[in-house]
Amino acid sequence: MGDGELAVALRDGLDRAYLTLCDVRPVEMLAAAGDCHPWPWMVIGDARALAPDVSSWLSLHPVLVFWQGPAPPGLPAHTRAFERFADLAAAVEAALLVDVEGVRLAPGGGLTMPDGTHAGNAGLEALVAGHPRPVFAPARDFRGAVAALRSHGVALRLARHGGATSLVSAQGT
């Protein structure tokens, strides 16, 4: 797709209650990500190249990366690349609907917890939406996720292996 078409196509096809789309050029990406607090939990792109600082930034935060076409070098190991737009859109839609032990993305942002309350944690949002795939990011960025799961009595824990973090059942641990 050409410049800006990816965001328009996603905006037209996905439930806007669960996402905010920002159509930015690769050179504007860091500034746009900086406007999200603490960071966006998902980035979708189709650029053929990214500035090294963008790739580095994405690798330093728990951010799901979905890409149409070949992914540029330097993106995190959990980046998912799709040749066809339909496959990309289906994967994004599926990510918005994931339910892990009653934890799911909430309309308007954050998460709905099994007890019916709301929690806001970008790292946990990425882990839930990416489940069961792991997210590669520094462990420090998941501390709030651990606290959110504990404070809501959710039977999940974070498992770390080789720089990857994933959600697993806490039953039997």
C-alpha positions as CSV (number, residue, x, y, z in Angstrom):
1,M,0.0,0.0,0.0
2,G,1.1,3.5,-0.6
3,D,1.8,6.3,1.9
4,G,-0.9,6.5,4.5
5,E,-3.1,3.7,3.0
6,L,-2.3,1.2,5.6
7,A,-3.6,3.3,8.4
8,V,-6.8,4.2,6.5
9,A,-7.5,0.6,5.6
10,L,-7.0,-0.5,9.2
11,R,-9.1,2.4,10.5
12,D,-11.9,1.4,8.2
13,G,-11.8,-2.3,9.0
14,L,-11.2,-2.6,12.8
15,D,-13.2,-1.8,15.9
16,R,-12.1,1.8,16.8
17,A,-13.2,1.3,20.4
18,Y,-10.0,-0.8,20.9
19,L,-7.4,1.2,19.1
20,T,-6.1,4.6,18.3
21,L,-4.4,4.8,14.9
22,C,-1.7,7.4,14.3
23,D,-0.6,7.6,10.7
24,V,3.1,8.7,10.8
25,R,6.0,8.6,8.5
26,P,9.0,6.5,9.6
27,V,10.9,9.7,10.6
28,E,8.0,10.8,12.8
29,M,7.6,7.5,14.6
30,L,9.7,8.2,17.7
31,A,7.9,11.5,18.3
32,A,4.5,9.8,17.9
33,A,5.5,6.9,20.2
34,G,6.6,9.6,22.7
35,D,3.1,11.0,22.8
36,C,1.8,7.6,24.0
37,H,2.2,7.1,27.8
38,P,4.1,5.1,28.7
39,W,4.5,3.7,25.2
40,P,2.2,2.2,22.5
41,W,1.6,-1.6,23.0
42,M,1.5,-2.2,19.3
43,V,3.1,-0.7,16.2
44,I,1.9,-1.6,12.7
45,G,4.0,-0.6,9.7
46,D,4.9,-1.1,6.1
47,A,8.0,1.0,5.6
48,R,10.9,-0.7,3.8
49,A,13.5,0.9,6.1
50,L,13.6,2.5,9.5
51,A,16.0,4.8,11.2
52,P,18.3,2.9,13.6
53,D,16.9,4.8,16.6
54,V,13.4,3.6,15.8
55,S,14.5,0.0,15.6
56,S,16.4,0.4,18.8
57,W,13.5,2.1,20.6
58,L,11.1,-0.8,19.6
59,S,13.6,-3.3,20.9
60,L,13.8,-1.6,24.3
61,H,10.0,-1.6,25.0
62,P,7.3,-4.3,25.2
63,V,5.7,-3.3,21.9
64,L,4.0,-5.8,19.5
65,V,5.3,-5.1,16.0
66,F,3.1,-6.2,13.0
67,W,4.5,-5.5,9.6
68,Q,3.1,-5.6,6.1
69,G,5.7,-6.9,3.7
70,P,9.3,-7.6,4.5
71,A,10.2,-6.3,8.0
72,P,13.2,-4.0,8.0
73,P,16.3,-5.2,9.8
74,G,16.7,-4.5,13.5
75,L,13.1,-5.0,14.6
76,P,12.4,-7.1,17.7
77,A,12.4,-10.9,17.4
78,H,8.7,-11.1,18.0
79,T,7.9,-8.9,14.9
80,R,5.2,-10.6,12.8
81,A,5.4,-9.9,9.0
82,F,2.6,-10.4,6.6
83,E,2.7,-10.3,2.8
84,R,-1.1,-9.7,2.4
85,F,-3.0,-6.9,4.0
86,A,-5.9,-9.2,4.7
87,D,-3.6,-11.4,6.8
88,L,-2.2,-8.4,8.7
89,A,-5.7,-7.0,9.4
90,A,-6.9,-10.4,10.6
91,A,-3.9,-10.8,13.0
92,V,-4.4,-7.3,14.4
93,E,-8.2,-8.0,14.9
94,A,-7.4,-11.3,16.6
95,A,-4.9,-9.6,18.9
96,L,-7.6,-7.1,20.0
97,L,-9.9,-10.0,21.0
98,V,-7.5,-12.2,22.9
99,D,-8.7,-13.3,26.4
100,V,-6.1,-14.8,28.7
101,E,-7.6,-16.2,31.9
102,G,-10.2,-13.5,31.8
103,V,-7.8,-10.6,31.1
104,R,-8.6,-8.8,27.8
105,L,-8.1,-5.5,26.2
106,A,-10.7,-2.9,27.3
107,P,-12.5,-0.5,25.0
108,G,-10.9,2.9,25.2
109,G,-7.5,1.5,26.4
110,G,-6.1,-0.6,29.2
111,L,-7.3,-4.0,30.2
112,T,-10.5,-5.5,31.7
113,M,-9.5,-7.8,34.5
114,P,-11.4,-11.0,35.5
115,D,-12.8,-9.2,38.6
116,G,-14.5,-6.6,36.2
117,T,-12.1,-3.8,37.1
118,H,-9.8,-1.8,34.8
119,A,-6.0,-1.9,34.7
120,G,-3.7,0.2,32.6
121,N,-0.3,-1.3,31.8
122,A,1.2,-1.2,28.3
123,G,3.5,-4.2,28.9
124,L,0.6,-6.3,30.0
125,E,-1.5,-5.2,27.1
126,A,1.3,-6.3,24.7
127,L,1.6,-9.7,26.5
128,V,-2.2,-10.3,26.4
129,A,-2.7,-9.2,22.8
130,G,0.4,-11.2,21.7
131,H,-0.5,-14.3,23.7
132,P,0.7,-17.1,23.4
133,R,3.7,-15.6,21.6
134,P,6.4,-14.1,23.8
135,V,7.5,-10.5,23.7
136,F,11.2,-9.6,23.7
137,A,11.9,-6.6,25.9
138,P,13.8,-5.8,29.1
139,A,12.4,-7.4,32.2
140,R,12.1,-4.0,33.9
141,D,9.3,-3.1,31.5
142,F,7.1,-5.9,32.9
143,R,7.2,-5.0,36.6
144,G,3.9,-3.2,36.4
145,A,2.4,-6.2,34.6
146,V,3.4,-8.4,37.5
147,A,1.9,-5.9,40.0
148,A,-1.3,-5.7,38.0
149,L,-1.8,-9.4,37.9
150,R,-1.1,-9.8,41.6
151,S,-3.3,-6.9,42.7
152,H,-6.3,-8.4,40.7
153,G,-5.6,-12.0,41.9
154,V,-5.2,-13.2,38.3
155,A,-3.9,-16.8,38.0
156,L,-1.1,-15.9,35.5
157,R,2.6,-15.2,35.9
158,L,5.3,-14.0,33.6
159,A,7.8,-16.5,32.4
160,R,11.3,-15.2,31.1
161,H,13.5,-17.2,28.8
162,G,16.3,-15.8,26.7
163,G,15.1,-12.2,26.8
164,A,11.5,-13.2,26.0
165,T,8.6,-12.8,28.3
166,S,5.3,-14.6,28.0
167,L,2.1,-15.1,30.1
168,V,1.7,-18.6,31.6
169,S,-0.8,-20.1,34.0
170,A,0.2,-19.7,37.7
171,Q,-1.7,-22.9,38.6
172,G,0.5,-25.5,40.1
173,T,3.5,-23.1,40.6
